[in-house]
Amino acid sequence: MSTPTAHLVLALSCPDRPGIVHAVSGALAEHGGNITESQQFGDPSTGLFFMRVQVETRAPLAEVRAALEEIAGTFAMTFTLDEVGRPVRTLIMASKDPHCLSDLLFRHRFQRLPIEPVGVVANHPDLAPIAAFYDVPFHHVPVTKETKDQAEAELLRLVRDLDVELVVLARYMQILSDRVCQELAGNVINIHHSFLPSFKGARPYAQAHGRGVKLIGATAHYVTADLDEGPIIEQDVERVTHSDDVAEMVARGQDVERRVLARAVRWHAEHRVLLDGRRTVVFP
């Protein structure tokens, strides 16, 4: 019986220097690899090189990984190697707003979003019916000032027990501690509204309406200890006018948040996002 063809995705970064592409493509070719997609970028400001390659091969994934590890030391290279389209085990966190949670679960079920939702964690019980509709386990983990440490311990326990690879804050209205941010670094994506000018605190859309803004938007980014300052993955905006009331602005803002978060999650799950210091390189 012939060995089935595997479709693999390789994403890498290393200091930029001659010979990287030749070495990588050569290692893949030596293992019968046929490159089906390739993107690369050299950042002159950091001196780093980034590359994403999809390759078809009959060689086992472990064998291809071993070949890449041989050249990784030469180029001080970090890389990931995975199967194209493998669903990423994902824990979704939410509070009361349903739009981002329901959108991610809908896209997973009907639009082939490459994630495997293994649970929904919420600090309120309101969204349990949405999780139940999509047959995803729901975990109500209340958070107060007094119970925040216990709640985060429960979150980390779930991440370990469920073999979670990605955590998505789908309008989860709690701030994660520095400890959690560090333990899950590079694997937590957040979505938040972003306006020009920026409006923080309660009722941001009402504040934006009161100032007569013309653009509303959203930003998806990786979570770091610096609140809302993690590397940005995706942003988008929607134009509004003086005739739009607060309710209309909220509806349009939620549409932008859904789109931006879904793109960020898809690109992360497809290994299209690479960290470049405080920035990201995205190969859409």
Protein Blocks (a to p, Z undefined) as FASTA:
>chain_A
ZZddddddddddddddehklmmmmmmmmmnopacfbdcddddfknopacdddddddfbdf
klmmmmmmmmmmmnopacddddehiacddddddfkbmklmmmmmmmmmmnopacddfbdc
dfbfklmmmmmmnopacddddddfklmmmmmmmmmmmmmmnopabdcdehiabdcdfklm
mmmgoiaccdddddddddehehkllmmmmnopabdcdddddddfbehiaccfbdcddddd
fklcfklmmmmmmmmmmmmmmmmmmmmmnopaccehjaccddZZ
